[in-house]
Amino acid sequence: MNIDIRSSIIDNFKDATGDEIRASIEASISEKDEVTLPGVGVFFEVLWQNSNDDERDFILNKLEGSFKK
């Protein structure tokens, strides 16, 4: 069986509010459950694809600074 995780996650959140998306992200992080990592990855992919160059630079700088702590 072949499951398209990306499409499934996008479909599951198509009508979600910002609060619902935040709750999902925070739950995924706090549970430290690696099963939820693909979902967070899809969120990041959507964010990246819908960001302009300045926003991408901000994301990259934030990540870079976070890894150096």
VOGU-3710 file (C-alpha; in Angstrom, 3 decimals, decimal comma):
1> mnidirssii> 0,000/0,000/0,000  1,359/3,413/-1,001  0,274/6,345/1,168  0,906/9,924/0,076  1,648/11,416/3,492  2,189/14,899/2,086  -1,213/15,059/0,387  -2,940/13,497/3,356  -1,524/16,043/5,807  -2,297/18,970/3,515
11> dnfkdatgde> -5,854/17,688/3,065  -6,298/17,198/6,829  -5,333/20,807/7,550  -6,953/22,584/4,587  -9,677/24,101/6,784  -7,632/24,366/9,984  -7,333/27,603/11,905  -4,018/29,071/12,971  -4,745/27,946/16,531  -5,357/24,368/15,383
21> irasieasis> -2,141/24,325/13,372  -0,215/25,775/16,322  -1,668/23,153/18,661  -0,672/20,388/16,271  2,885/21,693/15,933  3,283/22,192/19,677  1,864/18,737/20,437  4,224/17,160/17,904  7,200/18,876/19,525  6,210/18,241/23,133
31> ekdevtlpgv> 5,418/14,560/22,561  8,837/14,010/21,001  7,204/11,325/18,885  9,157/10,688/15,695  5,967/9,528/13,996  4,842/13,166/13,899  8,047/14,444/12,256  6,792/13,942/8,677  3,814/16,187/9,461  6,048/18,932/10,806
41> gvffevlwqn> 8,201/18,493/7,707  5,165/19,030/5,480  4,325/22,192/7,436  7,880/23,415/6,857  7,699/22,539/3,161  4,463/24,520/2,752  5,949/27,444/4,676  9,098/27,417/2,547  7,225/27,169/-0,749  4,996/30,088/0,194
51> sndderdfil> 7,787/32,379/1,429  9,596/35,052/-0,520  13,381/35,425/-0,468  13,373/37,766/2,548  11,199/35,384/4,537  13,405/32,439/3,575  16,486/34,374/4,700  14,760/35,028/8,030  13,954/31,326/8,429  17,517/30,326/7,553
61> nklegsfkk> 19,038/32,874/9,939  16,742/31,717/12,723  17,662/28,074/12,118  21,361/28,847/11,857  21,294/30,769/15,130  19,333/28,009/16,826  21,813/25,326/15,845  24,743/27,383/17,146  23,332/27,661/20,679
//
